[in-house]
């Protein structure tokens, strides 16, 4: 077990991060991009060693972990391309206009600039893609920020090994000392988020831990933005037409999705709403595999056992598939209730279960789907299994778009593509910042803030705002 970072060591790392930010943020984006590519190449080269350590600590399996390294490397290289294009800076120029309808307009130029040192809280369930060198670290570095990662206790050896790879890559590429570092221990993380040198935080994890950190970040004398991804049940709404035409396939795909990764994805479909007339619930006992699935750590096991038992004991809930939820490696559990029971007590039944358990909700009339859509809280995703001629579809999509960051049609939410149009966020409690995403190229915007320059001489303007456009980036002019 890695020793917790001492207060003295934390102060040293944060001092170094603040100093590195001053130098890193002054570099032009195209000059920073090669350093992200250097990290990507170093991780690629070290993948066999890192995957072996990750498999020992997480039991996720080498195939899954190798794919996750590929995703992590791709993220870094994608952000390097974004930096070179420069579009993310949002460079906007309004030349002086004495005839402006609201009165004479001065010369105004606006651009996005980096916030400062960022503390990233690593996740347990994606030891590469959402951990030490994951998406939050990549997007913060791309924005021009320095990064201090609070390593997750679920994979400390991997965190140390990954940090060594990143450190060596940055040092070899000539990065400022202190641009990236790692800390260990809950208290070090809490101290870092309230330190005045830190200007933003990013987190992926539970509602309880994320809310505690959010309250610390926003309760500081100088509140800072805290981008937390917390919890989501990712409901799936199956229309009557879809159940009648594709019922067996929907059940098979649902089982594959909610058991993927032992149900330890933040986008796991935790609730499936189906028409009682289709009797789809009856198909689940024969469709759900009974093999045990490894959970990531003891803390997750304890929480999983408690939450499943509480749901099983809730009035109106019956067991469809009785997995061994108390085992070290539990087998999948499927519970069932009705939409009437859910609407009568949504707080008891709409609950995230981090592990291989799902709740099937049977409804009588399709109007009940709309009622459930109205009572669910903020979600990362909401999915519809429907048909093009469903009369309820348009209204249901409208309701779900108000509740979720991503609305899916006839697909399953556990795949989160790293791309430009991705939105991985949603209203609270899915996240603490619903206007942002933690996946995709727009994730960079979390760590930037707009600055407008008024009547500043050309030679004193940031290069992104000069009329000569020396960076060759997109500019919106007048």
N, C-alpha and C positions, 0 to 999 in steps of 0.2 A: 504494500500500500504506500502510495506517495505521501510524504509528509505535507501537512498543511502549510501554506505560505505564511510566514511570520509578518507582523505589522511592519517591521523594518524592511523586509524584502519587498513587500507590496509597495511601500512608499518609494523605494528605489525604482521599481518597475514603472510606476505611474509617472515619476519624474522623467524617466527615459522616454516613455510614450509621449509625454507633453513636448519634450524637446524634439523628438523625431517628427511629430506632427508639424511643427514649424517648418522643418526642411522639406518634408514629403509633400505638404500641401502647396508649396511654392513651385513644385515641378509641374510642367504641363502634362495633361493626361497621356499624350502619346509617349512621353518619356517615362511615365510610370507603368505603362502597359507591359513592357518586357519583363518586369519583375514578377507580375502575376503569371506570365508564361513560364518564367523560371521555376516558380513554385509548382506549377502543373507538371512540368517535365521531371522535377525531382520526385514528386509523389508517384509519378508513373514508374520511374526507375526503382523506387523503394517499395512498390506495391506488393511483391511476394512476401517480403518481411513483415510489412504492416498488416496484410491480410491474415497472416498466420497468428500474429498477436491478437488481432481483433476477434478471430474465431475462438481463441482460448478464453477471452474475456466475456464474449457476448453469446456464443453458441448460435450465431445467426447463419453459419454455414459459409464456406469459402465462395461458392458461386454467387450468392447474394452480395457478399462483401466485395468481391472483384467488380461486380456491376456497379456497386456504390462508389468505388474508386474511380471508375470510368466517368460517372456522373460528376464527381467532385472535380476531376481534371477538366471536364468539359465546361463546368461553370466558370472556372478560373479563366479559361481561354475565351469563353464567350464575353466575359466582362472586359478582357483586354481588347477585344474587337470593338465593344461599345465605347471604350475610352478613346480609341483611335478615331472613331467616327465623330465624337464630340457632340452629337445631337442631344445627349442627356443634359448638357449644360444649360439648355434652354436659352441660348443667347438671343436677346431681343433688343432691338435698337429703334428708338423713336427720335428722329432728328428734330431739332428745334423747328417750331412752326408758329410764326406770329399770327396766322389766320385760323388757328385751332378754334372750333366752335365754342369751347368752354373758356376762351381767353388764350393769350399767348402761351404756347407750350415750350418748356425748356428742353434742352437735349437730355434725354433719359435713356439709360442703358441698363438692362437687367440680366444677371447671370446667377447660376447656382454655384455656391462655394461650400467646401467641406466644413462639417460641424466642429470636429476636434477629436480627441481620443475617445474610443468606443469600447465598452465592456460587452463582450459576447458570452452568453451563458450557453454552454454546449448541451446538446440533447443526448439522451441515452439510446434512443431507438434507431438513430442513424449515425453510427460512430465515425463515419467519414463525411457524408453529405451535409449533416447539420451539427458538426462538431468542430474540432480545432481548426481545420482548414476548409470548413463548409461554406454554405452560401452566405451566411451573415458576415463571416470574415472576408470572403472574396468581395462582396459588395461594398463593405466599409473601406477596405483597402482601395478598391477601384474609385470610390468617391473622393479619396485623398485623405482619409482618416488613418490614424494609427489604431492598433487593435490590441487589447488585452483579453485573452480568453479565459473564462473560469471553466476549468475542465470538469467533466462529469465524473462522479465517483464510480459510475458503472464500468468505465474503461480507462483507468488511470495509466496503465502501462502503455496502452496505445496512444493516449494523449501525449505522454512524454516522448514517445518515439516519433509521432507525427510532428510535434513541435521541433524536435531536433532536425528533421528533414527540412521544415520550413525555414528555420533559423539559418541552416547552412546555405540554402538556396538564396535567401535574401542577402546574406553576408557576401557570398560569392558574386552576386549581381551588383553589389555596391549600395545596398539600401542603408538608410540612416539607422544607427544603432538604437534599439528600443522601438522600432516600428511595429514589431509583433512580439508578444510574449504570452506566457501561460501562467495562471495561478491555480492553486488547489485549496479546497476547503470552503465550507459554507460561510464561515465568518469572513474569510478573505473576499468572497463575492459580495457579501452585504456591505463590507467596508468600501469596496471599490465603487459600488453604484452610488454611494453618497459622497465620494471624494470630489472636491471642487475641480480637480483636473479633468475629470471625466465629463463628457458632454452629451453622451447618449448611451442607451443600453439596448441589447437585443437578446431575446429569450425564447426558447422552445421547451415546453414542459407542462406541468400540471397547473390547474387553475389556482390551487392554494399557494404554491411556490411563486408562480408568476404574479399573482395579485399582491403578495407580500413585497416582492421586488418593485412592482409598479408603484405601490404606495410609498416606498422609500425614495424612488426616483422623483416622484412628483411632490413629495413632502419636503424636499431639500430647501434650504434658503434660496438657492437658484434651481428651480425645478428643471428637469431635463426630459426630453422625449424618451419613452421606453416602449420598444416595439416587441410586445409579448404575444406569442402564439400559445394559447392556453388549452381550450377543450372544445370538442365538437362530437356530436353523435351522427352527423352526416346522414339524415333520413333519406329513404328511398320510397317514392310514391308509385305504386303500381296501379294503373287504371284497369277497369274491368275488361276492356277490349284487349289490352296487352296480356292480361292473365289468361284470357280465353285462347288467344292465338299463340302465345309463346310461354305459357306457364312453366313447363318443365325446364326449359332453357333458362328462364329467369331464376328459378331456384338453384340450378347448378352454378350459374354465374355468381349469384349472391353468396353461396357457400364458399366458392373460391376466393371471393373478395374479402369476406369478413374473417376468414381464417388465414389470409396471407400474412406472413411474418408473425404468426401466432396472434393475430389481431392487435398488434402493437404499432399500427400506423395511425397517425392523427386523422387520416381520411378514411378510416375503416367505417363501412356502413353499419351503424349500430342499431338502426331501427328500419324495419321493412314493413310498409303498409300494403296489405293485400285484401282483395274482396273475399269475404267469408264464403261466398257462393262458389268460388273456384276451388276451394279446399286445397290450396297450395301448402298450407301448414302441414297437412297430412303427408306431404312428400319429404319433409325435412328429416325425419328419423332415418330414412333410408339413404339420404343424400349427404349427411354430415359424417365425415370420417371420425372414427373413435380413437385415433392414435394420439398419444400425448405430444404436446407442443411446448418447447422450452421458452420460458420467460427470461427477461434480461437480467433481473437481479431480485434480491430478497424483498426490497421495498415494493417493487411492482407486484411481486407474488402476494405479499400481505394485503395490499390495497385491492388486488383483484379478488382474492378470496372473500374479503369483507363485502365488497360491492355486489358481487354475484349473490352472496347469501342474502343480503338486504333486498335485492330485487326478487329473489325466489320467495321471500317471506312477505312480499307486498300483496295486499288484498287484490284479487282479480287476476293474478298472474298464475299461469300453469306452466309446467315444464314439458317441453316437446322433446328435447334431447338432453338427458341428464349426464353431462360430462362430469368428470371428477375435478371440481373446481378447487378442491383443497390440496391437491397433489402438488409436488414440487414442479412437475411438468404437467399442467392440466390438459385434459381433453376438452374439445369444444362443447359449449352449453348453448342451447337455444330455448328461450322462454317465449310465452305467448300471452297476449291480452287482447282486449277489444278497444276500439277507438273511443267508445263511451267511457271506459275505465281510464284511459289516458287523458281524455279531456276533463274528467272529474278530478284528477290529481296529477297534472303534468310534472310538477316538481319531483314527485316520487318516481316517475317512470321514464322521463326524458333525462337520462343520466349516461354520461360517458363511462364505458367499461373498457379499460385499457387491457385487452387480452381477448381470447377467443370466445366471446359471448356476444349474442345478438338477441334483440327483442322483436318478435313478429307481432304486428298489430292488425287485427282483422276488422274490416269495416263492412257495413251493410249497404249504404248508399254513397255514391261518389262525392256528394256534397260534404261528407265527413272528411275527405281529404283536404278540402279548403279550410275546414274548421281547425284541423290539426296544423296546417301550414300557418295559420294565424297565431297559434299559441306557442309554437317552438321559438326558442331564443336564437341568438346569433350563432351561425354555423360557418365552418370553412366551406362545406359543400352541401348541396341538396340535389337529389337526382330524381328524374321521372323515367319510369319505364312505361311508355305510351305508344299510341298509334297516331298516324298523321290525321286521321279523321276524328280524334277525340275532341268532343266539344268543350271539355273541361280544361284542355291543355293550356290555352292562352291565359286564362285567369290564374291557373295554378303556377305557371311560370312567373307571372307578375308578382304573386305573393312571395314566392321563394326568392326572387331576385332582391326583395327587400330584407330578407333574412340571412342570405348566404353570399359568400364571395365568389362562388363558382356554381353555376347551375348546369347540370348535365342532362342530356336527353339520350336515353337508350345506351348509356355507357356507365361504367362503375368508377367510383371516385378515388380508388387507391392508387391510380397512376397520376403523378403530378409532373407533367412535362416541363423541362427547363427551357423556356422560350420567351419571346418578346411579349406575347399577349397573355401570359399566365397571370392569374390572380390567386394567390394563396394567402387569404386573410378573410376577415368577415367581422360583422358586428360582435360586440362583447356578448358572451364570454369566449367566443372563438379567438378573438385577439383584443389587445388594448388599443389598437390603432387601425380601425377599419378602412381608412383611406389608403393604406399601404399594403404591399405584398412582400413576403419573405422568399418567394421563389420567382425566377424570371428576371429579366434585365431591369424592370422597373424597381426592383429591390434596392437599387443604388440610390433612389430618390430619398430613402429614409434618412440618409446620412449627409444630406445637403440642405442648405438654406439659401433663399434668394437674397441678393444684394443689388440695389439699384444705385447707379452712379449718375449724378446730375451735373452737367456742365463741366465734366472733367476733361482736361486736355488729352488729345489722342495718345501722346507718349506716356501718359500716366495711367491710362486705362488698362485693365487686364487684356491680354492679347485676344481673348475670345470676343471682345466687344469693339475692337478697333475696325475702322472702316476698311483697312487694307486686308483684314481677315487673315493674318499670317498663319493661323492654325489650319485654315482651309476647312472649317467646320460649318454646318448649317447655321445661318443667322436669319432671324425674322426681322425684316427692316421696314419700319414705318407702316 
